[in-house]
Amino acid sequence: MRRITAILTFLLLFVPFSAWGSQVFEVSVEVNTAQISTTDYDYIDQLAPMIKEYLETNSWTDDRFEEIERIRVNIQVVINSVDDRMFTTTMLLSSERPIHNTLQVTPVLILTDNNWVFEFGPNHNLLFDTYQYDPIASVLDFYANLILGYDYDTFSEKGGEEFFRNARRLSDMGEGSGAGWSGTGTRRSRSDLISQLLNPDYEDFRKALYRYHRHGLDLFTQDPDKSRDNILEAFDMIHQSQRRTTARYPFDLLFSAKHREFRAIFMDADTDRRLEAYNKLITIDDSRISEYERLQR
């Protein structure tokens, strides 16, 4: 499988080969220690650069990413508590991809993982081995593949299938580790998310990601009206997927990342398209009606 890029043709033709490389992610990591005393845990400062290096330097795909194609990833790790080097944390993660023919980026995935528990000590080393469970590395492996799955889905229909399947294998390995991979009392775990994304009921949802990004955002500067029409079709596809399932995690993640962008795209549209977008959006995302009401004005 080859990544279908959304970069201008002349860039692909004239960027020197030396500018290409295997790096997929550009990662920013922050570790928030406000809830603990760092007197005995000053080595926690090693965590952020370790995560950044792990994600940026390991090989996640055979496809080559030109620098402008790299996926921007932002991670914040909030340390909630620590007991004898066992850290209980919350991870806030987001990813972005560039919009064709512009200098802008668009959010693709924004999520919060409330159940990341791991042991961490001074001079901790991470081994890149996706077939061996590790409380830190395996979670990073899972999210690297999840982000890639989302990203590739925006460039071709269900283009992220390989990465989502990798993520499910990692999730299954985590579940089998007995390390509390999915947490308790929640339907918004890592395992739930990847199971839903690979469920046939979400096929239209995933195809909508492609139509929205590749035939919507990426074409917007060339033909805004056609782009908006394609986005309206993507909304219909999302609605069809919603009608097949009661599980909402992927939909909620999408609307959390995109609702302001959805509204902004149609603010300057003609009256008919703007009102059509309003009617579709309040149907597929009824928790943000007040946000979309501005499209009626």
N, C-alpha and C positions, 0 to 999 in steps of 0.2 A: 504494500500500500504506500502510495506516495502522498505527501501532504500537498493539497491544492492551495497555493498561496494566493493572497489577496494584495500583492505588492505590484506596483506598476511594472509593465514588461521591460521598460528600458532599465529599470533598476536591476532586474534579474539578469539582463544581458551584459551590463557594463560594470557590475560590482566585481572587483578582482576576486579570484578564487581564495586568496589568502584571507579575505574578510569573512569567509564562511568557516563554520566550526560546528562542533557537536553540542555546544551549549544551547539548551532549550529554554531555561528560565533565567530571568533577572529577578533576584529575590531580595526583599527587604525584611529583616526580622527584628522585632523588639521584644524584650522580655521584661514584663512588669512585675516587680518584686515588692510593690507597695504594701501588700498584705502580710508580709513576713519580715522578720529581722534577718538581715543578711550577714550579721556578724560572724556566724558560724558557717555561712554558706557563700562566702565571697566568690567561690569558684563558679557560681551560677552565671557569672559574666562570660564564661566559655560557651554557654549554650547557644546564644544567638549566632556567633560566627560559625559554630559547628553546623548548625542547621543550614545556614546560607551556603557554606562550602559543599555540604552533602548534596543539596538540590542542584547547585550550579555545575558541579564538576562530574557527577556521575552520568552515565550514558542511558537515557530513557527511551531512545528510539534510534533507528538507523537513518532516519531522514535528517537532512542537514538544514539547519535554520540559519538564514542570513540574520545579521544583527538586528535589523529592523523588525524581523518576525518574532523575536523572542517573546515569550509569555511573561508578562509582569506579574509577580506574585508578592503579596504583602501578608506577613504573618505576625500576629501578636500573641505571645504566650503569657497568660496571666497566672502567676503562681498563687494558688489559693491557700495551700498549706504544705508543710514538709515535716516528715517524721523519719529521722535517721536515714537521710538521703533518698527517701521515697517522696517524690513530688506529685501532688495532686494539682492539676492545672486545667485551664480553659484555653482553647486555641481559637483565635479569630483569624479567618483566612479569606483572602480574596484574590481573584485573578482577572486580568484584563488582556484584551487583544487589540491590535491596531485596526483602524477603520481605513479601508482602501481609499486612496486618492486624497487623504487628509493627514494632518499631523495629530489627529485625535485618537484616543483609545476608548474602548467601550467595556464596561464591566461584564464579565461572563458568569462568574460564580462568586457569591458572598455567603459564607456560612460560619456558624459557631459550633465548635465541638466542646461539649462540657465534660468530657470523660476521658481526658488523657492523663494517665497515671504511669509514672516511670521512675526507675532508680537512676540517679545521676550523681557521679562523684568527680573529684578532680582528675583532669587529664583523661576524661572519658573518650573512648574511640568508637566510631561507628563503622561497622563493616557493611559494605554494600553486597547483600546477598538476599535476593527477593524470595528465596526458598527456605529461609531460616528465620523463625520469628524472633523479633527483638522489639521491646516495648517502645523504643524511640524510632528506630529505622523503619520498622514495618508500618507505623502510622505515616511517616513521611513518604514511604513507597506508595502506600494506598492513595494519599492525596496527590502525589505527583501523577499517578495514572488517572485519577479522577479528573484532575485539571486538564490533562492531555485529552481525555475522552470528550470533555465538554468542548475544548478548543477545536479538535478535529471535526466534531459534529457541526461546528459553525462553518466549515469549509467544504463539506460534502455530506450528502445524506447518510446518516448513521456512520460517518467516517471514524467515529471514536470507538467503534465496537471492540477492537483489539484491546484498547486501554481499559475500557470498562470491564472486560472479561479478566484482565490482569488484576484490576482492583477487586473483583469478586473473589478471585483465588486468594489474594492477600487477606481479604476479609474472612474467608473461610478458615484460613490458617490462624488468624487472630482469634476467631471463635473457638477453635480447637485448642488454643493454648491455655485456656482456663484463666486468662489474665484479665477478665472483665472487659473484653473488647467492646461490647455493645452497650454496657451499662444496664441499668434496670429501670423499669417504670417509664420507658419512653418509646415512642414509635418514630423517633428521629435520630436513629443511630447510624453509624457508618454502614452497617449491614443492611438496614432498611433502605437507605438511599440507593445503594448500588443494586439491590434486588429490584427496586422499583424501576430504575433506569433501564435494566435489562428485560423487564417484563414487556411482552408484546403490546400490552395495553398502553404503553407509553411511546409506541412507535411514531404516532403522529406528533407527539410532543417533541421528540428528537428531530423529526423532519422539519418541524416548525423552527427549531434553532437555526437550521441551515437556511431556510427561506428568509427568516428575519434578518440574519447577518449578511449572508452572501448576496441575496437578491433584494435586500432592503437597505441596510446601512451602507454596504460597500458600493451600491449604485446611486446613492442619494445625491451626490454632487453632480452626476451626469443627468439624472432624470428624477427629480423629487416626486412627481406625481406617480410615476410607475413604481418607484420605490415604496411609496405609501400604500399603493394597491397591493403589492406583494406582502407588505407587513400586515395588512388587513386579512389577507389569506392565511398568514401565519397565526393570527388570532383565532381564526376559524378552526385551524388544525389543533390548536391548544384546547379549544372547547370540545372538539370531538374526542380528544384523549381524556379530558376530564369526565366526560359522560360514561366512560368505560371503567372508571375506578373511583373508589372512595379515598384512597391514599393520596395525600396532597403534598408530601414533602418536596418533590422536584418542582411542583408548581409554585409553592411558597418561596422557594429559593429564587426562582426566576423573577417573580414579581418584586421580591425584596431588592434584587439587584437592578431591575429594569424599570420600575414603575415611573420614575421621574423622566427617564429617557422616552418611554412610551408616550407620555403626555407631551413632552417637548417636540417630538417628531411631528405631531399633528396641530400644534398651536398655530402655525402659519398656513395650514392647509385650507383649501376652499371649504365652504360651509358644509357641503354634503359629506366630504371625506371626514371632516372634523367630527360631525355628529355621528357618522357611522362608527368611527373609532371610539367615541364615547360609549355608544350602546354596546359595542363588543367588549370593551374593557370593563364596564360595570358588571357584565355577565361573567367574565372569566376571573375577575379580581374584585369581588364585591366588598372586600374589606377596606378598599381604598377609594370608595366612591367620592369622598370629598376631594381627593387629589385630582380625580378625573373631571369633576364638575367644572373646572376651569375651561374645559373644551366646549362647554355649552355657551360661553360668552362670546 
